């Protein structure tokens, strides 16, 4: 079985895929100080909840935007799973797409792969994470660039940190836009302001791109926003994990296709 690891700035997602379907998926807080041994203790316990063990896993793939976490995640795979993980971004890992922008994070490229496989035509993939990213995928499946905005929770924390009288609040939908007290006023600004950001950026991206585009929402906070705006046409929470599975399969096929050395 394959262990797919998506290590973001806020959370790390571990998923076990058996070649046909995802057998289990877990989310943990990203801590760059966590060692490979600590990851192993956590993962062993999670696997046991689904009657799985380290012996059931014989391959791994990692996508991370946190360089400090990569060393111990790679060591986890080597030491406890007895396999060398594929790492998205390494020169020997083929994505099967063209990238027409510099510095795109591994998660954004993985999302591009998965989105093109499921949806037709040009796409906007909105990933609601620590940052909210708007990524443009061509009808041929290539990564064309995108937009990076502060995530909703980052915005909420910044508001609390920068203004002495404003409390820390959760990002939540309010029934009314006009708040009658500080907390609902803040929540309204965060939530409906974010809806405005989503709709405004999607409209500008479509106008600039000049072609019909389908919009997909993914990431931890996607479910909070997608029902409140018609611009997000599809909610796809498993996009990144599915992309990792596809990239692993492409590289496995590529390795099998290589002629044996003489």
C-alpha positions in Angstrom: 0.0 0.0 0.0 1.0 3.6 -0.5 1.4 6.2 2.2 0.7 9.7 0.8 1.8 12.6 2.9 0.7 16.2 2.4 2.6 18.5 4.8 1.2 22.0 4.9 2.0 25.0 7.1 -0.8 24.2 9.5 -1.6 20.5 9.1 0.0 17.3 7.8 -2.4 14.8 6.2 -1.5 11.1 6.1 -3.5 8.8 3.8 -3.1 5.1 3.0 -4.1 4.0 -0.5 -4.4 0.4 -1.5 -4.2 1.0 -5.3 -8.0 1.2 -5.7 -9.2 3.5 -2.9 -8.1 5.4 0.2 -8.3 3.1 3.1 -7.7 5.7 5.8 -6.8 9.4 6.2 -5.7 11.4 9.2 -4.8 15.0 9.9 -2.1 16.2 12.4 -0.8 19.6 13.4 2.4 20.5 11.6 5.3 20.8 14.1 8.7 21.2 12.6 10.3 20.0 15.8 8.7 16.6 15.6 11.2 13.8 14.9 10.8 10.8 12.7 10.4 8.6 15.8 7.5 10.8 17.1 5.8 10.6 13.7 6.3 6.8 13.8 4.6 6.6 17.2 1.6 8.6 16.0 1.3 6.8 12.7 1.5 3.4 14.2 -1.4 4.2 16.5 -3.5 5.6 13.7 -2.8 2.6 11.5 -3.9 0.3 14.3 -7.3 2.0 14.4 -7.9 0.6 10.9 -6.3 -2.8 11.5 -3.2 -1.7 9.5 0.5 -1.8 10.4 3.8 -0.6 9.0 4.2 -3.9 7.2 1.2 -3.1 5.1 2.9 -0.1 3.6 5.6 -0.6 0.9 5.7 2.8 -0.8 5.4 6.5 0.1 5.1 9.9 -1.6 5.5 13.3 0.1 4.5 16.8 -0.9 5.5 19.6 1.5 5.7 23.4 1.6 7.6 23.2 4.9 11.2 22.4 4.1 12.0 21.9 7.8 9.6 19.0 8.0 10.9 17.1 5.0 14.0 15.6 6.7 12.1 13.7 9.4 9.2 12.7 7.1 11.7 11.2 4.7 13.5 9.5 7.6 10.1 8.1 8.8 9.7 6.4 5.5 13.2 5.0 5.4 13.4 3.8 9.0 10.0 2.5 9.7 8.4 1.8 6.3 11.6 0.5 4.7 11.0 2.5 1.5 12.5 5.5 -0.2 9.7 8.1 -0.6 9.1 10.0 -3.8 9.2 13.7 -3.0 7.3 16.1 -5.2 9.8 18.7 -6.4 12.7 16.4 -6.7 14.2 16.4 -10.2 13.6 12.7 -10.7 9.9 12.9 -9.9 7.8 13.5 -13.0 4.5 15.3 -12.7 3.3 14.9 -16.2 2.5 18.6 -16.6 4.2 21.7 -17.8 4.8 24.5 -15.3 4.6 28.1 -16.7 5.4 29.9 -13.4 8.2 30.1 -11.0 8.2 29.0 -7.3 4.9 27.2 -7.2 4.5 25.1 -4.1 4.4 21.3 -4.3 0.8 21.2 -3.1 -0.3 23.6 -5.9 1.3 21.4 -8.6 -0.2 18.3 -7.1 -3.7 19.9 -7.1 -3.1 20.8 -10.8 -2.5 17.1 -11.6 -5.6 15.9 -9.8 -7.9 18.7 -11.0 -7.1 18.2 -14.6 -7.7 14.4 -14.3 -11.2 14.9 -13.0 -12.5 18.2 -14.5 -12.4 19.3 -18.2 -11.4 22.6 -19.7 -9.5 25.5 -18.0 -9.8 25.5 -14.2 -9.3 27.7 -11.2 -8.4 25.7 -8.1 -9.0 27.5 -4.8 -7.1 25.9 -1.9 -8.3 27.2 1.5 -5.3 26.7 3.8 -2.9 28.8 5.8 -2.8 30.9 2.6 -5.7 30.8 0.1 -4.3 30.1 -3.3 -6.1 30.5 -6.7 -4.3 28.4 -9.2 -5.0 28.4 -13.0 -4.9 25.1 -14.9 -5.0 25.2 -18.7 -7.3 22.9 -20.7 -4.2 20.9 -21.5 -3.5 20.4 -17.8 -0.6 22.7 -17.4 0.0 25.0 -14.4 -0.3 28.7 -15.6 0.2 30.6 -12.4 -2.1 32.0 -9.7 -2.8 34.3 -6.8 -1.8 33.9 -3.2 -4.0 35.6 -0.5 -3.9 35.4 3.3 -5.9 32.6 4.6 -9.1 33.3 6.6 -7.6 32.2 9.9 -4.4 34.2 9.3 -6.5 37.3 8.7 -8.5 36.7 11.9 -5.3 36.2 13.9 -3.7 39.3 12.3 -6.8 41.4 13.2 -6.6 40.3 16.9 -2.8 40.8 17.1 -2.7 44.3 15.5 -5.7 45.8 17.4 -5.5 45.9 21.2 -9.3 46.0 21.7 -10.2 43.3 19.3 -10.6 39.7 20.7 -9.6 36.5 18.9 -12.6 35.2 17.0 -13.3 32.1 14.9 -14.1 32.5 11.3 -17.8 31.7 11.0 -20.8 32.7 8.8 -23.0 35.4 10.3 -26.7 35.7 9.5 -26.5 39.5 9.2 -23.7 41.5 7.5 -24.2 44.4 9.9 -22.9 43.3 13.4 -24.5 44.7 16.5 -21.5 44.0 18.7 -17.7 43.6 18.3 -17.5 39.9 17.8 -20.3 39.5 15.2 -18.9 42.6 13.4 -15.5 41.1 13.2 -16.9 37.7 12.1 -19.0 39.5 9.4 -16.0 41.3 8.1 -13.9 38.2 8.0 -16.5 35.9 6.5 -18.4 38.1 4.1 -15.2 40.0 3.3 -13.6 36.7 2.3 -16.6 35.9 0.2 -16.1 39.2 -1.6 -12.4 38.4 -2.0 -13.2 35.0 -3.6 -15.8 36.4 -6.0 -13.8 39.4 -6.9 -10.6 37.5 -7.7 -12.4 34.8 -9.6 -14.1 37.4 -11.7 -10.8 39.2 -12.4 -9.0 35.9 -13.2 -11.7 34.9 -15.7 -11.7 38.3 -17.4 -7.9 38.2 -17.7 -7.7 34.6 -18.9 -10.4 35.2 -21.5 -11.8 31.6 -21.6 -14.6 29.7 -19.8 -13.2 28.3 -16.5 -14.5 25.9 -13.9 -13.8 26.7 -10.3 -13.0 24.0 -7.7 -12.6 24.5 -4.0 -10.4 22.4 -1.8 -8.5 22.6 1.6 -9.5 22.8 5.2 -11.8 25.8 5.1 -13.4 25.2 1.6 -16.5 23.7 3.1 -17.1 26.9 5.1 -17.3 29.1 2.0 -18.5 27.1 -1.0 -22.2 27.0 -0.3 -22.3 30.8 0.2 -21.1 31.7 -3.3 -22.1 30.4 -6.7 -18.6 30.9 -8.1 -17.2 27.7 -6.4 -18.8 25.1 -8.6 -17.2 21.9 -7.1 -16.1 21.0 -3.6 -13.2 18.5 -3.7 -11.7 18.0 -0.3 -9.5 15.0 -1.4 -7.9 16.8 -4.3 -4.3 16.9 -3.0 -4.2 13.3 -1.8 -5.7 12.1 -5.1 -3.0 14.0 -6.9 -0.3 12.4 -4.9 -1.6 9.0 -5.7 -1.7 9.8 -9.4 1.8 11.2 -9.4 3.1 8.0 -7.7 1.3 5.9 -10.3 2.8 7.9 -13.1 6.3 7.5 -11.8 5.8 3.8 -11.2 4.7 3.4 -14.8 7.7 5.5 -15.9 10.1 3.3 -13.9 8.6 0.1 -15.4 8.9 1.6 -18.9 12.7 2.2 -18.6 14.8 -0.4 -20.3 16.8 -2.6 -17.9 20.6 -1.6 -17.8 22.8 -3.9 -19.9 
